[in-house]
Amino acid sequence: MGNILTITTRGEGQESIHRGHIAVVKSDGETLFGYGDPNFKTFFRSAMKPIQAAIVLESGAIDKFKFSVKELAIIAASHSGEAKHIQLVESILKKGGIPQSYLHCGKTLPFYGPASRRLVKKGLSEKSIYHNCSGKHAGILAATKLLGLDYKNYFSIKNEIQKLIILLLNKYSGVSIDDMSFGIDGCGLPNVALPLQAMALTFARMADEFGKSSVGKIGKIMSENPWIIAGTNRVDTELMEYFKGSVIVKGGAEGLLCIAIPNKKIGIAIKCEDGSHRPLPIIAVALLEKLGLLKKDDLQTLKKKFPPWYFIFNSRNSAVGEIISKI
């Protein structure tokens, strides 16, 4: 069982507890902080996207199809399906000469509620391009096509493009392929389970190579395009915007959040054991405070700027409880 990450109160009573695990690692492999079990093994989910996007960059697809920096950012994103997100994915497919029907991510409505409601109001239905992983799929499709591989079967773990992704993950995580566990992600692509320590090391190495290697370049692009990486009212975007590009933040499904800090060459991996995302922003801020990245008044500013991270509100929009970090 994990250690307590946060406790939720209501009035004078305790109501909920979230448990989990944390690893904070330097790019040379030194562990700076561990909480719960830093070697807790779980799936990398969408926090693996910088590695997947780096393979698209290495394939030459960016130059061949003249993808913009913002289009490269959407390949690394778990976007909310807002209009500008969809335009970027459509542009990648158009430049790559790839039909939307080739996207294997499944049909959904946009993650962002207002965007979804607008489509429903217009009588429009679910589409694969609205899926929050459609940018990644479009980019990998383009890379697979350029490399002369079977791009209609790009999602198979037997496809060479997926093997290249796994090899790059092996290089950055330090985990041998034999020690990796494989599964299918929510969007239909292969995904990998690793110890949190290895995820943190992957992000630490991205931080160390910030703006240099393919992975480091993806990290820089993410930090410079925070809204594209997630969207309106999303934790990844809000943290990167608040810290003005000095951190790279990428969440994954089931309560996972990974962070790279380029100027300290540090990587962080946080896993909420019950799969909840509620504790993640508070724990991320608490860790950034421990690492000396918060200014004197930052914590109070964050509480005022993002009250849903720290307080429980009822239907009358009254604060009736708190979410308190215990690390």
Residue pairs with C-beta under 8 A, 6 or more apart in sequence:
1 19
1 273
2 19
2 20
2 21
2 36
2 37
2 40
2 271
2 273
3 19
3 20
3 21
3 35
3 36
3 326
3 327
4 17
4 18
4 19
4 326
5 18
5 19
5 20
5 22
5 35
5 270
5 272
5 279
5 283
5 325
5 326
5 327
6 17
6 18
6 278
6 279
6 282
6 283
6 323
6 324
6 325
6 326
7 14
7 16
7 17
7 323
7 324
7 326
8 14
8 15
8 16
8 17
8 18
8 278
8 312
8 321
8 322
8 323
8 324
9 15
9 312
9 321
9 322
9 324
10 312
10 320
10 321
11 320
11 321
15 321
18 272
18 273
18 274
18 276
18 278
18 279
19 36
19 272
19 273
19 274
20 35
20 36
20 255
20 270
20 271
20 272
20 273
20 279
20 283
21 35
21 36
21 37
21 38
21 40
21 196
21 270
21 271
21 273
22 33
22 34
22 35
22 36
22 38
22 196
22 268
22 269
22 270
22 271
22 283
22 287
22 327
23 31
23 33
23 34
23 38
23 39
23 195
23 196
23 197
23 199
23 200
23 268
23 269
24 31
24 32
24 33
24 34
24 200
24 266
24 267
24 268
24 287
24 291
25 31
25 32
25 197
25 200
25 201
25 204
25 266
25 267
25 268
26 32
26 204
26 264
26 265
26 266
26 267
27 201
27 204
27 205
27 207
27 208
27 265
27 266
27 267
28 265
29 174
29 201
31 38
31 197
32 266
32 291
33 287
33 290
34 197
35 327
36 273
37 196
38 195
38 196
38 197
38 200
39 195
39 196
39 197
40 195
40 196
40 271
41 181
41 193
41 194
41 195
41 196
42 193
42 194
42 196
42 254
42 256
42 271
43 183
43 185
43 191
43 192
43 193
43 252
43 254
43 256
44 169
44 191
44 192
44 193
44 194
44 199
44 252
44 256
45 185
45 186
45 191
45 252
45 253
45 254
45 256
46 78
46 132
46 133
46 185
46 250
46 251
46 252
46 253
47 199
47 250
47 251
47 252
47 256
47 257
47 258
47 269
48 169
48 191
48 192
48 252
49 75
49 76
49 77
49 78
49 136
49 250
50 76
50 203
50 206
50 215
50 218
50 219
50 222
50 248
50 250
51 165
51 168
51 169
51 172
51 202
51 215
52 75
52 76
52 136
52 139
52 140
52 165
52 189
53 72
53 75
53 76
53 136
53 139
53 218
54 168
54 213
54 214
54 215
54 217
54 218
55 140
55 143
55 161
55 164
55 165
55 168
55 214
56 62
56 72
56 75
56 139
56 140
56 142
56 143
57 72
57 214
57 217
57 218
58 164
58 168
58 214
59 142
59 143
59 146
59 147
60 146
61 67
61 96
61 139
61 142
61 143
61 145
61 146
62 72
64 146
65 92
65 95
65 96
65 142
65 146
66 95
67 92
67 95
67 139
67 142
68 91
69 221
69 224
69 225
70 88
70 225
70 228
71 88
71 91
71 92
71 95
72 139
72 218
72 221
73 88
73 221
73 222
73 224
73 225
73 228
73 229
74 85
74 88
74 89
74 92
74 135
74 138
74 139
74 228
75 92
75 135
75 136
75 138
75 139
75 140
76 135
76 136
76 218
76 221
76 222
76 229
76 250
77 85
77 132
77 135
77 136
77 228
77 229
77 230
78 132
78 133
78 229
78 230
78 236
78 250
78 251
78 252
79 85
79 89
79 111
79 132
79 134
79 135
79 228
79 229
79 230
79 231
80 110
80 111
80 112
80 115
80 132
80 230
80 231
80 232
80 234
81 108
81 109
81 110
81 111
81 112
81 115
81 116
81 130
81 131
81 132
81 231
82 110
82 112
82 115
82 231
82 232
83 115
84 228
85 135
85 228
85 231
86 110
86 129
86 130
88 135
88 228
89 129
89 134
89 135
89 138
90 100
90 129
92 98
92 135
92 138
92 139
92 142
93 99
93 100
93 103
93 129
93 138
93 141
95 142
96 138
96 141
96 142
96 145
97 145
98 138
98 141
98 142
98 145
98 151
100 127
100 128
100 129
101 128
102 141
102 151
102 152
103 128
103 129
103 131
103 134
103 137
103 138
103 141
104 128
104 137
104 154
104 155
104 187
104 188
104 189
105 128
105 131
105 133
105 134
105 137
105 187
105 188
105 189
106 128
106 131
106 187
106 188
107 125
107 126
107 127
107 128
107 130
107 131
108 126
108 127
108 128
108 130
108 131
108 132
109 116
109 119
109 120
109 126
109 130
110 116
110 119
110 130
111 132
111 231
112 231
112 232
119 130
128 134
128 137
131 137
131 187
132 187
133 185
133 186
133 187
133 189
136 187
136 189
137 154
137 155
137 187
137 189
140 154
140 161
140 189
141 151
141 154
143 161
144 150
144 151
144 154
144 159
144 161
145 151
147 160
147 161
149 159
149 160
149 161
150 159
153 159
154 161
154 162
155 162
155 188
155 189
155 190
156 162
157 182
157 190
162 189
162 190
165 190
166 177
166 180
166 190
166 192
167 177
168 215
169 175
169 180
169 192
169 194
169 202
170 176
170 177
170 180
172 201
172 202
172 205
172 206
172 215
173 194
173 198
173 199
173 201
173 202
174 198
174 201
175 194
175 195
175 198
180 192
180 193
180 194
181 192
181 193
182 190
182 191
182 192
182 193
183 190
183 191
183 192
183 193
184 190
184 191
185 191
186 253
196 269
196 270
196 271
197 269
199 256
199 258
199 267
199 269
200 258
200 267
200 268
200 269
201 267
202 258
202 267
203 248
203 258
203 259
203 260
203 267
203 268
203 269
204 260
204 265
204 266
204 267
205 215
205 267
206 215
206 216
206 218
206 219
206 248
206 260
206 267
207 219
207 248
207 260
207 261
207 262
207 264
207 265
207 266
207 267
208 216
208 262
208 265
209 215
209 216
209 219
210 216
210 219
210 220
210 260
210 262
211 217
211 219
211 220
219 248
219 260
219 262
222 229
222 240
222 248
222 250
223 240
223 245
223 246
223 247
223 248
223 262
224 245
226 236
226 237
226 240
226 241
226 245
226 249
227 237
227 241
229 236
229 237
229 240
229 249
229 250
230 236
230 237
230 251
231 237
235 249
235 251
235 257
235 277
235 280
235 281
235 284
235 309
236 249
236 250
236 251
238 281
238 306
239 247
239 249
239 259
239 281
239 284
239 285
240 247
240 248
240 249
242 302
242 305
243 288
243 293
246 261
246 262
246 263
246 293
247 259
247 260
247 261
247 288
247 293
248 259
248 260
248 261
248 262
249 257
249 258
249 259
249 284
250 257
250 258
250 259
251 257
251 258
251 277
251 280
252 258
253 275
254 275
255 271
255 272
255 273
255 274
255 275
255 276
255 277
255 279
255 280
256 269
256 270
256 271
256 272
257 268
257 269
257 270
257 277
257 280
257 283
257 284
258 267
258 268
258 269
258 270
259 267
259 268
259 270
259 284
259 287
259 288
260 266
260 267
260 268
261 267
261 268
261 288
261 291
261 293
264 291
264 293
266 291
268 284
268 287
270 280
270 283
270 284
270 287
272 278
272 279
272 280
278 323
279 323
279 325
281 306
281 309
282 309
282 310
282 323
282 324
282 325
283 325
283 327
285 294
285 298
285 299
285 302
285 309
285 325
286 325
286 327
287 327
288 294
289 298
289 299
290 327
302 309
302 310
303 309
303 310
303 311
307 313
307 319
309 323
310 322
310 323
311 319
311 321
311 322
311 323
312 319
312 320
312 321
312 322
312 323
313 319
313 320
314 320
